[in-house]
Amino acid sequence: ALETHTGYKIFQHGEAVLWGMRFALALSRFEGRLSLKVEKSFQDFLKTIAVPELPKNFDYSVFRSLISKDKKVSSGQV
């Protein structure tokens, strides 16, 4: 979804995967499925890997729409 949203011009696939991991960690924490300590530990590690920042004009609503069409969606659930 991130690669599509940025027109395949900013992120290599692995970089987009890393951002997906960061998003999944934050979402898991938000939903109460992950402790703050565990999320912070993983986020701190992922921050040691250099990847491009999200663009300043990043539109979450477009991104969310793209996620719903991702190949990992099953029965309407990401």
KEVEXKOL-326735 format. One line per 8 residues: for each residue x, y, z of N, C-alpha, C, O, CB. Coordinates in Angstrom, 2 decimals. Glycine has a CB too. Example, Ala and Ser with C-alpha at 12.3 -4.5 7.8 and 13.67 -1.06 7.14 Angstrom:
# residues 2
13.19/-5.69/7.80/12.30/-4.50/7.80/13.20/-3.30/7.80/14.24/-3.32/8.46/11.31/-4.47/9.05; 12.85/-2.25/7.08/13.67/-1.06/7.14/12.90/0.03/7.87/13.41/1.14/8.04/14.08/-0.60/5.72
END
This chain:
# residues 78
0.82/-1.19/0.00/0.00/0.00/0.00/0.87/1.26/0.00/0.56/2.23/-0.69/-0.94/0.00/1.21; 1.95/1.23/0.77/2.84/2.40/0.83/3.53/2.62/-0.51/3.66/3.76/-0.96/3.90/2.23/1.95; 3.97/1.56/-1.13/4.61/1.70/-2.45/3.62/2.26/-3.47/3.97/3.15/-4.25/5.15/0.33/-2.93; 2.41/1.76/-3.46/1.38/2.25/-4.39/1.08/3.72/-4.11/0.99/4.52/-5.04/0.10/1.41/-4.28; 0.92/4.06/-2.84/0.57/5.43/-2.45/1.64/6.43/-2.89/1.32/7.58/-3.18/0.39/5.50/-0.93; 2.88/5.99/-2.94/3.98/6.90/-3.32/4.45/6.65/-4.75/5.53/7.09/-5.13/5.15/6.74/-2.36; 3.65/5.94/-5.52/3.94/5.75/-6.94/5.21/4.95/-7.21/5.82/5.12/-8.27/4.06/7.07/-7.61; 5.60/4.10/-6.30/6.80/3.26/-6.45/8.06/4.09/-6.70/8.99/3.61/-7.34/6.60/2.27/-7.58
8.09/5.33/-6.21/9.22/6.22/-6.49/10.07/6.54/-5.27/11.18/7.03/-5.42/8.71/7.50/-7.07; 9.58/6.28/-4.08/10.31/6.69/-2.87/10.91/5.48/-2.14/12.06/5.54/-1.70/9.37/7.45/-1.93; 10.15/4.41/-2.02/10.54/3.29/-1.19/10.87/2.05/-2.00/10.16/1.71/-2.95/9.46/2.97/-0.21; 11.95/1.38/-1.62/12.19/0.04/-2.12/11.26/-0.86/-1.33/10.76/-0.46/-0.28/13.71/-0.39/-1.98; 11.03/-2.07/-1.81/10.06/-2.95/-1.18/10.37/-3.19/0.30/9.48/-3.09/1.14/10.00/-4.28/-1.91; 11.61/-3.50/0.61/11.99/-3.77/2.00/11.77/-2.57/2.91/11.43/-2.73/4.08/13.42/-4.19/2.08; 11.97/-1.38/2.37/11.73/-0.16/3.15/10.25/0.01/3.46/9.87/0.42/4.56/12.26/1.07/2.39; 9.42/-0.30/2.48/7.97/-0.24/2.71/7.54/-1.29/3.72/6.66/-1.05/4.54/7.20/-0.43/1.38
8.17/-2.46/3.67/7.87/-3.51/4.65/8.23/-3.03/6.05/7.47/-3.26/7.00/8.65/-4.82/4.32; 9.37/-2.37/6.20/9.77/-1.85/7.51/8.73/-0.86/8.04/8.37/-0.92/9.21/11.15/-1.19/7.42; 8.26/0.04/7.19/7.22/0.99/7.62/5.95/0.23/8.00/5.26/0.62/8.94/6.92/2.02/6.50; 5.65/-0.84/7.27/4.48/-1.66/7.61/4.63/-2.31/8.98/3.66/-2.43/9.73/4.26/-2.73/6.56; 5.85/-2.72/9.30/6.11/-3.29/10.62/5.92/-2.25/11.71/5.35/-2.54/12.76/7.53/-3.87/10.68; 6.40/-1.04/11.45/6.23/0.03/12.43/4.75/0.34/12.64/4.30/0.54/13.77/6.98/1.30/11.99; 4.01/0.39/11.56/2.57/0.65/11.63/1.87/-0.48/12.40/1.01/-0.21/13.24/1.97/0.80/10.22; 2.22/-1.73/12.10/1.59/-2.87/12.76/1.86/-2.88/14.26/0.98/-3.20/15.05/2.07/-4.18/12.14
3.07/-2.51/14.64/3.41/-2.43/16.06/2.54/-1.37/16.76/1.98/-1.62/17.82/4.90/-2.10/16.25; 2.45/-0.19/16.14/1.66/0.90/16.72/0.18/0.51/16.80/-0.48/0.79/17.80/1.82/2.19/15.90; -0.32/-0.14/15.78/-1.72/-0.56/15.77/-1.97/-1.62/16.85/-2.98/-1.58/17.55/-2.11/-1.10/14.38; -1.05/-2.56/16.97/-1.19/-3.60/18.00/-1.20/-2.99/19.40/-1.96/-3.41/20.27/-0.05/-4.62/17.90; -0.36/-1.99/19.60/-0.33/-1.29/20.90/-1.65/-0.54/21.12/-2.22/-0.59/22.21/0.87/-0.30/20.97; -2.12/0.15/20.09/-3.36/0.91/20.17/-4.54/0.00/20.51/-5.43/0.38/21.27/-3.63/1.64/18.84; -4.53/-1.21/19.96/-5.62/-2.16/20.20/-5.45/-2.94/21.50/-6.27/-3.80/21.81/-5.73/-3.12/19.03; -4.39/-2.66/22.25/-4.18/-3.33/23.52/-3.64/-4.73/23.40/-3.74/-5.52/24.34/-5.43/-3.36/24.27
-3.06/-5.06/22.27/-2.54/-6.42/22.04/-1.03/-6.50/22.25/-0.43/-7.57/22.09/-2.87/-6.87/20.64; -0.43/-5.38/22.62/1.02/-5.33/22.78/1.35/-4.32/23.87/0.77/-3.24/23.91/1.72/-4.96/21.44; 2.27/-4.68/24.73/2.63/-3.76/25.80/3.47/-2.60/25.25/4.11/-2.73/24.20/3.40/-4.50/26.91; 3.45/-1.50/25.95/4.25/-0.35/25.57/5.73/-0.72/25.55/6.47/-0.29/24.66/4.01/0.83/26.53; 6.16/-1.50/26.52/7.57/-1.90/26.61/8.00/-2.69/25.37/9.07/-2.44/24.81/7.81/-2.74/27.88; 7.19/-3.64/24.95/7.53/-4.46/23.78/7.49/-3.61/22.51/8.39/-3.71/21.67/6.57/-5.66/23.65; 6.46/-2.78/22.38/6.40/-1.92/21.19/7.63/-1.02/21.13/8.26/-0.92/20.08/5.11/-1.06/21.20; 7.97/-0.38/22.23/9.12/0.52/22.24/10.40/-0.20/21.88/11.23/0.32/21.13/9.25/1.18/23.62
10.57/-1.39/22.39/11.77/-2.18/22.09/11.90/-2.43/20.59/12.97/-2.21/20.01/11.74/-3.52/22.85; 10.83/-2.87/19.97/10.86/-3.13/18.53/11.00/-1.84/17.73/11.77/-1.77/16.77/9.58/-3.87/18.10; 10.25/-0.81/18.12/10.33/0.47/17.39/11.74/1.04/17.47/12.27/1.54/16.48/9.31/1.49/17.97; 12.36/0.96/18.65/13.73/1.46/18.80/14.69/0.71/17.87/15.56/1.32/17.26/14.20/1.32/20.27; 14.51/-0.60/17.78/15.36/-1.38/16.87/15.13/-0.96/15.42/16.08/-0.73/14.67/15.08/-2.89/17.04; 13.86/-0.87/15.02/13.55/-0.53/13.62/14.07/0.86/13.25/14.41/1.10/12.10/12.04/-0.60/13.38; 14.13/1.75/14.21/14.64/3.10/13.94/16.14/3.10/13.65/16.66/4.09/13.13/14.36/4.01/15.13; 16.83/2.01/13.96/18.27/1.94/13.66/18.53/1.61/12.19/19.67/1.68/11.73/18.94/0.88/14.55
17.49/1.26/11.48/17.61/0.91/10.06/17.20/2.13/9.23/16.07/2.61/9.33/16.73/-0.34/9.70; 18.12/2.60/8.43/17.87/3.82/7.64/16.89/3.53/6.50/17.14/2.68/5.65/19.19/4.39/7.08; 15.79/4.26/6.51/14.81/4.20/5.42/14.30/5.62/5.17/14.39/6.46/6.06/13.61/3.22/5.77; 13.79/5.88/3.98/13.23/7.22/3.73/12.07/7.52/4.67/11.33/6.62/5.07/12.76/7.34/2.27; 11.94/8.78/5.02/10.82/9.22/5.86/9.53/9.21/5.03/9.58/9.24/3.80/11.08/10.64/6.45; 8.41/9.17/5.71/7.14/9.31/5.00/7.08/10.71/4.40/7.54/11.67/5.03/5.91/9.05/5.96; 6.54/10.84/3.21/6.45/12.17/2.59/5.62/13.13/3.43/4.69/12.71/4.14/5.85/12.06/1.19; 5.95/14.40/3.36/5.22/15.43/4.11/3.74/15.47/3.71/2.88/15.78/4.53/5.86/16.81/3.88
3.45/15.14/2.45/2.06/15.19/1.95/1.38/13.82/2.07/0.40/13.55/1.37/2.04/15.66/0.49; 1.88/12.96/2.94/1.31/11.62/3.13/-0.15/11.75/3.56/-0.45/12.42/4.54/2.11/10.81/4.19; -1.03/11.10/2.83/-2.47/11.18/3.09/-2.93/9.85/3.68/-3.07/8.86/2.97/-3.27/11.52/1.79; -3.16/9.84/4.99/-3.54/8.60/5.66/-4.83/8.03/5.09/-4.94/6.80/4.99/-3.69/8.84/7.15; -5.78/8.83/4.72/-7.06/8.31/4.22/-6.85/7.54/2.91/-7.49/6.51/2.69/-8.08/9.45/4.00; -5.98/8.03/2.05/-5.66/7.30/0.81/-4.95/6.00/1.16/-5.27/4.94/0.62/-4.78/8.16/-0.15; -3.98/6.10/2.08/-3.23/4.92/2.51/-4.16/3.86/3.09/-4.04/2.68/2.76/-2.16/5.32/3.55; -5.09/4.28/3.95/-6.03/3.34/4.56/-6.89/2.66/3.50/-7.16/1.46/3.60/-6.93/4.07/5.57
-7.30/3.40/2.51/-8.08/2.82/1.42/-7.27/1.76/0.67/-7.79/0.71/0.31/-8.54/3.92/0.45; -6.00/2.05/0.44/-5.13/1.10/-0.26/-4.90/-0.16/0.58/-4.84/-1.26/0.04/-3.78/1.75/-0.59; -4.78/0.01/1.89/-4.59/-1.15/2.77/-5.77/-2.11/2.63/-5.58/-3.32/2.63/-4.42/-0.71/4.24; -6.97/-1.57/2.52/-8.16/-2.43/2.44/-8.18/-3.27/1.17/-8.94/-4.24/1.08/-9.42/-1.58/2.51; -7.36/-2.90/0.18/-7.29/-3.65/-1.08/-6.02/-4.49/-1.18/-5.75/-5.11/-2.21/-7.36/-2.68/-2.27; -5.25/-4.52/-0.10/-3.97/-5.22/-0.10/-4.17/-6.73/-0.23/-5.22/-7.25/0.13/-3.19/-4.91/1.18; -3.16/-7.41/-0.75/-3.25/-8.86/-0.94/-3.36/-9.62/0.38/-3.73/-10.80/0.38/-2.04/-9.34/-1.70; -3.05/-8.98/1.50/-3.12/-9.64/2.80/-4.49/-9.49/3.46/-4.66/-9.90/4.61/-2.04/-9.08/3.71
-5.45/-8.91/2.77/-6.79/-8.75/3.31/-7.56/-10.06/3.08/-7.56/-10.62/1.98/-7.52/-7.54/2.65; -8.22/-10.52/4.13/-9.01/-11.74/4.05/-10.33/-11.50/4.77/-10.34/-11.09/5.93/-8.25/-12.96/4.67; -11.43/-11.74/4.09/-12.76/-11.53/4.65/-12.93/-10.13/5.20/-13.56/-9.94/6.24/-13.05/-12.54/5.72; -12.35/-9.15/4.51/-12.48/-7.75/4.91/-11.58/-7.33/6.04/-11.64/-6.19/6.48/-13.87/-7.48/5.30; -10.72/-8.22/6.53/-9.81/-7.92/7.63/-8.36/-7.89/7.13/-7.93/-8.79/6.41/-9.96/-8.97/8.78; -7.63/-6.83/7.53/-6.22/-6.75/7.15/-5.44/-7.73/7.98/-4.22/-7.84/7.83/-5.66/-5.32/7.33
END
